[in-house]
Amino acid sequence: MAKHKAKYKRILLKMSGEALMGKKGFGIDHDVLINVARQIKCVCELGVEVAIVVGGGNFWRGTGRQAAGMDRATADYAGMLATIINALALQDALESQGITTRTQSAITIQAIAEPYIRRRAIRHLEKGRAVIFAGGTGNPYMTTDTAAALRAIEIGAEVLLVAKNKVDGVYDTDPLKNPDAKKFAHLTHQQALKLRLRVMDITAFSLCQENRVPIIVFDIQERNGIERAICGEAIGTHIYNGDEND
């Protein structure tokens, strides 16, 4: 792909654990991991500051069958540990591509990750380092969607990229179940709320709406998807405030 000028200077990429799973039913698909790392390298080479929030659903879900019968808070803490596994795997993949990377965790685990400190994270970004935020928000009952929205606002990201697995945008119904589902190219935050579209969890989405953070939802397996999104190409679904320029 020919290099284009980036539309954004600082971005936050939200990756679900399922996005790292690829075609597997569990764990991490190495090919997907390396593909993501290469895409992020291309974005960094455009001068874009990249922060990443990773989920843990490829290993553990606090509301899933694995956690059945467990105390919800305990199950959610287990999920936070799953996000740290994914963060370390992604950090290793990024560094194999020559990208200086720092992992910050919302829960203290000093042997393998820095504690989350907002000003330090911003400083890393200013120095051209990729920063991975692990451990969610550090609180039970809060999803990694909420962590992504919160971190995007805290670090002043200009856009939140939401990378899905085998879903290339926002649809009116589940496209994996309904072949006639309609895809939206553009939506306002208010339209998405009114139509009750499940873009992210409601807390995360409300944070983005209130703080005027645009969202781009796309398929992580789309060729050069991250670079195309940050260069302003028509990829996935763009969600923005009604008075914003898209």
Buried (B, 14 or more C-beta within 10 A) or exposed (E): EEEEEBBBBBBBBBBBBBBBBBEEEEBBBEEBBBBBBBBBBBBBEBEBBBBBBBBBBBBBBBEEEBBEEEEEEEBBBBBBBBBBBBBBBBBEBBEEBEBEBBBBBBBEBEEEBBBBEEEBBBEBBEEEBBBBBBBBBBBBEBBBBBBBBBBBBBBBBBBBBBBBBEBBBBBBEEBEEEEEBEEBEEBBBEEBBEEEBEBBBBBBBBBBBEEEBBBBBBBBBBEBBBBBBBBBBEBBBBBBBEEEEE
